[in-house]
Amino acid sequence: MSTFRLPRPPSVNNLFLTKGRLRIPTPAYKAWRAEAYKMIMVQRVGQVRTPIAGPYRAELVVQRSRGDLDNFYKAVSDALVHMGVIVDDSFADEIHLYWGDVEGCMVTVEPMETTIPTQ
């Protein structure tokens, strides 16, 4: 299990600009990613760095603000992939989202037990 404190992520509505057929990260998203990557790197010191390569459970607690709670997970999950905490955010089997009394946000990810179906 890994837990990280991060800055409050931008809403998914504010991650990209569209120019023609291109989707370009907004300046706010670029700044958030740079800060989030640094914070993850610092918090991983001394942790096992093997990424979660299968089903996982995620919990995201976001500082209460305006906006839709579910719009904050995308930036965080993409940062976890980029930093090698998880292999692929499509492996999420459970995602729990909460407003909370935290500064920025706090994300916890943990692998889930996989079971082999019996015939």
C-alpha positions in Angstrom: 0.0 0.0 0.0 1.3 3.5 -0.9 -0.1 6.8 0.3 0.9 10.2 -1.2 0.0 13.8 -0.3 -0.3 15.9 -3.4 -1.4 19.3 -4.4 -5.1 19.7 -5.2 -5.4 18.4 -8.8 -7.0 20.4 -11.6 -10.4 19.2 -12.7 -10.5 17.0 -15.7 -12.3 19.9 -17.4 -9.1 22.0 -17.1 -6.4 19.5 -18.1 -6.2 20.1 -21.9 -6.7 22.7 -24.5 -7.8 21.6 -28.0 -6.1 23.2 -31.0 -7.4 21.6 -34.2 -6.9 17.9 -33.7 -4.3 18.3 -30.9 -4.9 18.1 -27.2 -2.3 20.2 -25.4 -1.9 20.2 -21.6 -2.9 23.5 -20.0 -0.2 25.5 -18.2 -2.0 24.8 -14.9 -1.9 21.1 -15.6 1.8 21.2 -16.5 2.5 23.0 -13.3 0.5 20.6 -11.2 2.2 17.6 -12.8 5.6 19.0 -12.1 4.8 19.6 -8.5 3.0 16.2 -8.1 5.9 14.3 -9.6 8.4 16.0 -7.2 6.2 15.2 -4.2 5.7 11.5 -5.2 9.5 11.2 -5.7 10.2 12.6 -2.3 7.6 10.5 -0.6 8.8 7.3 -2.2 12.2 7.5 -0.7 12.8 4.2 1.2 9.7 2.6 -0.3 9.7 -0.5 -2.5 9.5 0.8 -6.1 7.8 -2.2 -7.7 4.7 -0.8 -9.5 1.3 -2.4 -9.0 0.9 -4.4 -12.2 -2.6 -5.8 -11.7 -5.9 -5.0 -10.1 -5.7 -2.3 -7.5 -7.9 -0.2 -5.1 -7.5 3.5 -5.0 -8.8 6.1 -2.4 -8.6 9.8 -3.2 -9.4 12.4 -0.6 -9.6 15.9 -2.0 -9.7 19.2 -0.1 -13.3 20.4 -0.2 -13.9 22.9 -3.0 -16.3 23.7 -5.8 -16.6 21.2 -8.6 -17.5 17.6 -9.2 -15.5 15.2 -7.0 -15.1 12.6 -9.7 -13.3 15.1 -12.0 -10.2 15.1 -9.8 -9.1 11.5 -10.1 -7.8 11.5 -13.7 -4.8 13.8 -13.1 -3.9 11.8 -10.0 -4.1 8.4 -11.7 -2.1 9.6 -14.7 0.6 10.9 -12.3 0.7 7.5 -10.5 1.3 5.8 -13.9 4.0 8.3 -15.0 5.9 7.9 -11.7 5.7 4.1 -11.8 3.5 3.6 -8.8 0.9 1.7 -10.9 1.5 0.2 -14.4 -1.8 1.2 -15.9 -4.7 3.1 -14.4 -7.2 0.9 -16.3 -6.4 -1.9 -13.8 -8.3 0.0 -11.1 -11.0 -2.3 -9.8 -12.2 0.0 -7.0 -11.9 3.8 -6.8 -13.2 5.6 -3.7 -13.5 9.4 -3.8 -14.1 11.7 -0.8 -14.1 15.3 0.2 -12.0 15.7 3.2 -10.1 17.8 5.6 -6.8 17.6 3.8 -4.6 20.2 2.2 -4.6 19.4 -1.5 -5.3 15.8 -1.8 -4.2 12.4 -0.5 -4.2 9.2 -2.6 -3.8 5.7 -1.4 -3.3 2.7 -3.8 -3.0 -0.9 -2.9 -3.0 -4.1 -4.9 -6.0 -6.3 -4.8 -5.9 -10.0 -4.3 -6.5 -11.8 -7.6 -8.4 -15.0 -7.6 -8.3 -17.7 -10.3 -11.9 -18.8 -11.2 -12.5 -22.4 -10.5 -14.4 -24.5 -13.0 
